[in-house]
């Protein structure tokens, strides 16, 4: 009987694995497309170094960048790629002088055979479990027309999959017809974006698997990529009990018929200086007396002024922090992506 269970390949990026329902499906080809500087190569390095960490054989095929440039990029982000086989197929300096001589045959026909032979020999020699071909769109220049490019890509992808490898294909987005064909040829498609609102990743196709739809926040730093999945309301929620949470102030609790209800959202509104923060702190202080934990996120002031003001008002926030019945986090809104802030709150809640 055939085993229909799906084998997952982790990407090395925890948040991305969540979006992919556990990672890539093994032995398939995935297109990672995006504009300049969106993190395509960095995602490929995460994918390959994760393979090394798991004792797998990995291969990076570069069709654009020199080996020295890739090593420098990896080192600057802290990636240890010593165990990754690196095949540099970027144009050599000698190609410039050769291009000045006349050819009877088109350059695409001359260059395609030796390039594909080098790729085939490297793969058959190392039998990699994971392969990254950066950038796959360079192969379109080895084809005379769109029909020939599709045939070339289909044959290339079929060869890679017959080697039982999981393949990542970073691709440039430039509106070319060939770029539009690639999603139909691959088993999965990830799109990376960089806009004024921030960076994001979106899974547009994942053959044989479910995934979390929509755009998810992505942060690209000097240490690599972090993905923050969009918060999805679970189908099974905590049961609503209607339990009343008091503030500890007798008159206020009487006004609220005992307090506020657990499991609901309460907005405290008013102009500056009317005591909104103080009123919120009353509920946190009262919760601490019951051994419950509260979390405060500050957008307009830092921790120190809040703690000092609470001390003058006789609220032992410092003691609550020490006893871990309270956490206070300052949030600079301009420094956080929406899903990144959601993840911060979710970690506190869970």
URPEMO-V147565 format. One line per field, one symbol per residue. burial: # if it has 16 or more other ideal C-beta (glycine too) atoms within 10 Angstrom, else .. A space follows every 10 residues. Layout:
burial: ???
//
This chain:
burial: .......### ###.###### .####.#### ####...### ########## ##...##### #####....# #..#....#. #..######. .......... .......... .#..##..#. .##....### ########## .##.....## .##..##..# ..#.###### ###....##. ##..###### ####...### ###..#..#. #...###### ...####### .......... ....###... ..#..#..## #......... ......#... ########.. ...#.#.... .....#...# ....#.#..# ....##.#.. .....##.## ####......
//
